Amino acid sequence: MQTAEHLETTDLLDSASLGRYKRSELVDDTQGLTYAEFRKGLRPRFGVVWLHIGAGYAALLLVAMAAAWGTRFVSAWLVAPVAAALFGYVQAYLQLFFHEAAHFNIAPDRAWNDRLANLFIGLLAGQDIKSYRQIHFGHHRHLGETVDPERTYFDPLNARFLVEALLVMKTLRVLRLRRELLRAQPASADSSDSATSSDTSRIQMVLGFFLHAALLAALFTLRLAPVALAWMAGMVFFFPFFTAVRQVLEHRSETADDAVDYSQTPHGEVTRMFSSGPVGSTMGGAGFDRHLLHHWDPQVSYTRLPELERFLSHTRAAPAVSVKESYFGAFRRLFRAGARRGSV
């Protein structure tokens, strides 16, 4: 597999490089299988989805147990920050499956897809899947445009970005933008659906608050204050931090100008492929490590993206999926690019 270091720019990994190939023209050169024929067999593997979600919950439990055990031997002032970062990282991983649910890929029935998403994933962040879906589909329609609702990548990856992401400033701006966009949505033919979605969003926020309050109360009752504090810090600070950084690594152009306001000037479509491994499969869980493929055909379940990648590697579109880099590599390249432009 070719690596990004062999390229002059990582923007050869953008979605336009794959988007120029028409699906109707793609044929597997080993079997003569057209993409339309291949696509019919890409049904989601729901068991795999829930195995991965369960692994996320197991990881949260393991972090809590390790933190509780660690405070018996190490100062809580050392254990709590590490546990907080891990809690936030695992929470960011779990929320990737909310995205999968937005594409109706965590349960065969769409109504149950949404119920399960709200119960097992949405509650942790106080989110409602229907409201999130409205925002996220706008991201697919307007990727790289000034009106993209998921626009963290509009900002340069630099020290200021990292501080604002860690101190929740970016999260507050994202939430404010989402509220404005949802209010600006034109009234649908069935206004009762919009009202129901709004009501569900409020219910999710209230239930999410009580869920976290109950968890914290239980931890304090068990005299696990360091774990409780780590949980709060993980959810409030580290979870949004990892989410913001991930999106920039997926969509920020290495040639983007830090002085340009991309809410006024189009940024352009950029979507990367990432290498596998412990970070690739967690930071980029639920198929985010193959984000290029997801944006090319959004309704394909992440459980089938490896097969989609193999299919494309045997078609004329192979060059567009042949380059990957690590999340660390993308971070290093984008952060250095921002530093170089800032010094000019």
C-alpha positions as CSV (number, residue, x, y, z in Angstrom):
1,M,0.0,0.0,0.0
2,Q,1.4,3.4,-1.0
3,T,1.7,5.9,1.9
4,A,1.0,9.6,2.0
5,E,4.6,10.4,2.5
6,H,5.2,9.5,-1.1
7,L,2.8,12.2,-2.3
8,E,3.4,15.9,-2.6
9,T,0.0,16.6,-1.0
10,T,-2.5,14.6,1.0
11,D,-5.2,16.3,-1.0
12,L,-4.8,13.6,-3.6
13,L,-6.8,11.6,-1.0
14,D,-9.9,13.8,-1.5
15,S,-13.4,12.8,-2.4
16,A,-13.2,14.3,-5.8
17,S,-10.5,11.8,-6.8
18,L,-13.0,9.0,-6.3
19,G,-16.1,11.0,-7.2
20,R,-15.0,11.5,-10.8
21,Y,-15.6,7.8,-11.4
22,K,-19.2,6.9,-12.2
23,R,-20.6,3.9,-10.3
24,S,-22.2,2.7,-13.5
25,E,-18.8,2.5,-15.2
26,L,-17.0,0.5,-12.5
27,V,-16.4,-3.2,-13.1
28,D,-14.2,-5.6,-11.2
29,D,-11.5,-6.5,-13.6
30,T,-11.0,-10.0,-12.0
31,Q,-14.7,-11.2,-12.1
32,G,-16.4,-8.8,-14.5
33,L,-18.8,-7.8,-11.7
34,T,-20.4,-4.4,-12.1
35,Y,-20.8,-2.1,-9.1
36,A,-24.6,-2.4,-9.2
37,E,-24.3,-6.2,-8.9
38,F,-21.7,-6.0,-6.2
39,R,-23.7,-3.4,-4.2
40,K,-26.7,-5.7,-3.9
41,G,-24.8,-8.0,-1.5
42,L,-23.6,-5.2,0.9
43,R,-26.2,-5.6,3.6
44,P,-25.2,-4.4,7.0
45,R,-23.9,-7.0,9.5
46,F,-26.0,-5.9,12.5
47,G,-24.4,-8.4,14.8
48,V,-21.0,-6.9,14.2
49,V,-22.3,-3.4,14.8
50,W,-23.6,-4.3,18.3
51,L,-20.5,-6.3,19.1
52,H,-18.5,-3.1,18.5
53,I,-21.0,-1.0,20.5
54,G,-20.7,-3.5,23.3
55,A,-17.0,-3.3,23.2
56,G,-17.2,0.5,23.7
57,Y,-19.3,0.0,26.8
58,A,-16.9,-2.7,28.1
59,A,-14.1,-0.2,27.6
60,L,-15.9,2.4,29.7
61,L,-16.3,-0.2,32.4
62,L,-12.7,-1.3,32.2
63,V,-11.4,2.3,32.4
64,A,-13.6,2.9,35.5
65,M,-12.3,-0.3,37.2
66,A,-8.7,0.5,36.3
67,A,-9.1,4.1,37.7
68,A,-10.6,2.8,40.9
69,W,-7.9,0.3,41.3
70,G,-5.1,2.7,40.3
71,T,-6.0,5.2,43.0
72,R,-5.0,2.6,45.6
73,F,-1.4,2.8,44.5
74,V,-1.0,6.1,42.7
75,S,-2.1,9.6,43.5
76,A,-5.6,10.4,42.3
77,W,-4.2,13.6,40.8
78,L,-2.3,11.4,38.3
79,V,-5.0,8.8,37.8
80,A,-7.9,11.1,37.2
81,P,-6.5,13.0,34.2
82,V,-5.5,9.8,32.4
83,A,-8.9,8.2,33.1
84,A,-10.7,11.4,31.9
85,A,-8.8,11.3,28.6
86,L,-9.7,7.6,28.2
87,F,-13.3,8.2,29.1
88,G,-13.5,10.9,26.5
89,Y,-11.8,8.9,23.8
90,V,-14.2,5.9,24.3
91,Q,-17.2,8.2,24.4
92,A,-16.0,9.7,21.1
93,Y,-15.7,6.1,19.7
94,L,-19.2,5.2,20.8
95,Q,-20.7,8.3,19.3
96,L,-19.4,7.3,15.9
97,F,-22.2,4.7,15.9
98,F,-24.8,7.5,16.2
99,H,-23.5,8.5,12.7
100,E,-24.1,4.9,11.6
101,A,-27.6,5.0,13.0
102,A,-28.2,8.3,11.1
103,H,-27.8,6.2,7.9
104,F,-30.2,3.5,9.3
105,N,-27.5,0.9,9.7
106,I,-27.7,-0.4,13.3
107,A,-31.0,-2.3,13.0
108,P,-33.1,-3.7,10.1
109,D,-36.2,-1.8,11.1
110,R,-35.9,2.0,10.8
111,A,-38.1,2.8,13.8
112,W,-36.1,0.4,16.0
113,N,-32.9,1.8,14.5
114,D,-33.8,5.2,15.9
115,R,-35.1,3.9,19.2
116,L,-31.9,1.9,19.8
117,A,-29.7,4.7,18.7
118,N,-31.3,7.2,21.2
119,L,-31.3,4.7,24.0
120,F,-27.8,3.2,23.8
121,I,-25.8,6.1,22.1
122,G,-27.8,9.3,22.1
123,L,-28.5,9.4,25.8
124,L,-24.7,9.5,26.6
125,A,-24.5,12.9,24.7
126,G,-28.1,14.0,25.1
127,Q,-28.7,13.8,21.4
128,D,-31.7,12.8,19.3
129,I,-31.0,10.8,16.2
130,K,-33.7,12.5,14.0
131,S,-32.3,15.9,14.8
132,Y,-28.8,14.8,14.2
133,R,-29.8,13.1,10.9
134,Q,-31.1,16.5,9.5
135,I,-27.8,18.1,10.3
136,H,-25.6,15.2,9.1
137,F,-27.4,14.8,5.7
138,G,-26.7,18.5,5.1
139,H,-23.0,17.7,5.6
140,H,-23.2,15.1,2.8
141,R,-25.0,17.5,0.5
142,H,-22.7,20.4,1.1
143,L,-19.3,18.9,2.0
144,G,-16.6,21.6,1.3
145,E,-19.2,24.3,0.7
146,T,-19.7,27.4,2.8
147,V,-23.0,26.1,4.2
148,D,-21.7,22.7,5.4
149,P,-23.3,22.3,8.9
150,E,-20.4,20.1,10.2
151,R,-17.7,22.6,9.7
152,T,-15.0,22.1,12.3
153,Y,-12.6,21.6,9.5
154,F,-13.1,25.2,8.5
155,D,-10.6,26.2,11.3
156,P,-6.9,25.6,11.0
157,L,-5.3,22.9,13.2
158,N,-3.0,24.8,15.5
159,A,-2.5,25.4,19.2
160,R,-5.5,27.7,19.4
161,F,-7.7,25.0,17.8
162,L,-6.6,22.4,20.4
163,V,-7.1,24.8,23.3
164,E,-10.6,25.8,22.1
165,A,-11.5,22.2,21.5
166,L,-10.4,21.1,24.9
167,L,-12.2,24.0,26.7
168,V,-15.5,23.3,25.0
169,M,-15.5,26.6,23.1
170,K,-15.8,24.8,19.7
171,T,-18.6,22.5,21.1
172,L,-20.7,25.5,22.2
173,R,-20.3,27.1,18.7
174,V,-21.3,23.8,17.0
175,L,-24.4,23.4,19.2
176,R,-25.4,27.0,18.6
177,L,-25.0,26.5,14.8
178,R,-27.0,23.3,14.9
179,R,-29.9,25.0,16.7
180,E,-29.9,27.8,14.2
181,L,-29.8,25.4,11.3
182,L,-32.7,23.3,12.7
183,R,-34.8,26.5,13.3
184,A,-34.0,27.6,9.7
185,Q,-35.2,24.3,8.2
186,P,-38.2,24.9,6.0
187,A,-41.5,23.6,7.3
188,S,-42.1,20.0,6.0
189,A,-45.4,18.8,4.7
190,D,-45.8,16.9,8.0
191,S,-45.1,19.6,10.6
192,S,-45.9,17.1,13.3
193,D,-42.7,15.2,12.5
194,S,-40.6,18.3,13.2
195,A,-42.5,19.0,16.4
196,T,-42.0,15.4,17.5
197,S,-38.3,15.5,16.7
198,S,-38.0,18.7,18.8
199,D,-39.8,17.2,21.7
200,T,-37.6,14.1,21.5
201,S,-34.5,16.2,21.5
202,R,-35.5,17.9,24.7
203,I,-36.4,14.6,26.3
204,Q,-33.0,13.1,25.3
205,M,-31.2,16.1,26.9
206,V,-33.2,15.7,30.1
207,L,-32.7,12.0,30.3
208,G,-29.1,12.3,29.5
209,F,-28.6,14.8,32.3
210,F,-30.3,12.4,34.8
211,L,-28.3,9.4,33.5
212,H,-25.0,11.2,34.2
213,A,-26.3,12.5,37.5
214,A,-27.2,9.0,38.5
215,L,-23.8,7.7,37.5
216,L,-22.0,10.4,39.4
217,A,-24.1,9.9,42.5
218,A,-23.4,6.1,42.4
219,L,-19.6,6.8,42.1
220,F,-19.6,9.3,44.9
221,T,-21.7,6.9,47.1
222,L,-19.1,4.2,46.5
223,R,-16.4,6.7,47.5
224,L,-14.9,6.8,44.0
225,A,-14.6,10.6,43.7
226,P,-11.6,10.5,41.4
227,V,-13.5,8.2,39.0
228,A,-16.5,10.5,39.2
229,L,-14.4,13.6,38.5
230,A,-12.6,11.8,35.6
231,W,-16.0,10.8,34.1
232,M,-17.2,14.5,34.2
233,A,-14.0,15.8,32.7
234,G,-14.0,13.0,30.1
235,M,-17.5,13.8,28.9
236,V,-17.2,17.6,29.1
237,F,-13.7,18.2,27.9
238,F,-12.0,15.2,26.2
239,F,-15.0,13.8,24.3
240,P,-15.6,17.0,22.2
241,F,-11.8,17.4,21.9
242,F,-11.3,14.1,20.2
243,T,-14.4,14.6,18.0
244,A,-13.2,18.0,16.8
245,V,-9.7,16.8,16.0
246,R,-11.0,13.8,14.1
247,Q,-13.2,15.8,11.8
248,V,-10.4,18.2,10.9
249,L,-8.1,15.3,10.1
250,E,-10.8,13.8,7.8
251,H,-11.7,16.9,5.9
252,R,-9.2,19.8,6.3
253,S,-7.1,20.5,3.2
254,E,-3.4,20.7,3.7
255,T,-3.3,23.6,1.3
256,A,-6.1,25.5,3.1
257,D,-5.3,29.1,4.0
258,D,-5.5,29.9,7.7
259,A,-6.5,33.5,6.9
260,V,-9.5,32.5,4.8
261,D,-13.0,32.4,6.3
262,Y,-14.4,29.2,4.8
263,S,-17.9,30.1,5.8
264,Q,-17.6,32.8,3.1
265,T,-15.2,31.0,0.6
266,P,-15.7,27.4,-0.3
267,H,-13.1,25.1,1.2
268,G,-13.6,22.3,-1.3
269,E,-14.1,18.6,-0.8
270,V,-11.4,16.7,1.0
271,T,-11.9,13.3,2.6
272,R,-9.1,10.9,3.6
273,M,-8.5,7.2,4.0
274,F,-6.7,6.1,7.2
275,S,-4.6,3.1,7.9
276,S,-5.8,0.4,10.3
277,G,-4.5,-0.4,13.8
278,P,-5.5,0.4,17.3
279,V,-5.9,4.1,16.7
280,G,-7.4,3.7,13.2
281,S,-10.0,1.3,14.4
282,T,-11.1,3.4,17.4
283,M,-10.4,7.0,16.5
284,G,-11.8,6.0,13.1
285,G,-14.3,3.4,14.4
286,A,-17.6,2.6,12.7
287,G,-16.0,3.1,9.3
288,F,-14.6,6.6,9.8
289,D,-11.1,5.2,8.9
290,R,-12.5,4.7,5.4
291,H,-14.3,8.0,5.3
292,L,-13.6,8.6,1.7
293,L,-15.7,5.5,0.8
294,H,-18.5,6.5,3.1
295,H,-18.8,9.9,1.4
296,W,-18.8,8.2,-2.0
297,D,-21.7,5.8,-1.1
298,P,-23.1,7.0,2.2
299,Q,-25.6,4.2,2.7
300,V,-23.1,1.3,2.7
301,S,-22.7,0.0,6.2
302,Y,-19.3,0.4,7.7
303,T,-19.3,-3.4,8.2
304,R,-19.0,-3.8,4.4
305,L,-16.5,-1.0,3.7
306,P,-13.5,-3.3,3.6
307,E,-15.2,-5.3,0.9
308,L,-16.1,-2.1,-1.0
309,E,-12.4,-1.1,-0.8
310,R,-11.3,-4.4,-2.2
311,F,-13.8,-4.2,-5.0
312,L,-12.7,-0.7,-6.0
313,S,-9.0,-1.8,-5.9
314,H,-9.8,-4.1,-8.8
315,T,-11.5,-1.4,-10.9
316,R,-10.3,1.7,-12.8
317,A,-10.9,3.7,-9.5
318,A,-8.1,1.8,-7.8
319,P,-5.7,4.9,-7.7
320,A,-8.3,6.8,-5.7
321,V,-8.3,4.2,-2.8
322,S,-4.7,3.2,-2.9
323,V,-3.3,5.8,-0.5
324,K,-3.7,5.8,3.2
325,E,-2.1,7.5,6.1
326,S,-2.3,7.3,9.9
327,Y,-4.3,9.7,12.1
328,F,-1.0,10.7,13.7
329,G,0.5,11.3,10.2
330,A,-2.4,13.5,9.2
331,F,-2.2,15.4,12.4
332,R,1.5,16.1,12.0
333,R,1.1,17.2,8.3
334,L,-1.9,19.5,9.0
335,F,-0.4,21.0,12.2
336,R,2.9,21.7,10.5
337,A,1.2,23.1,7.5
338,G,-0.7,25.5,9.7
339,A,2.5,26.5,11.5
340,R,4.4,27.1,8.3
341,R,1.6,29.4,6.9
342,G,1.4,31.2,10.2
343,S,5.1,32.0,10.2
344,V,5.0,33.5,6.7
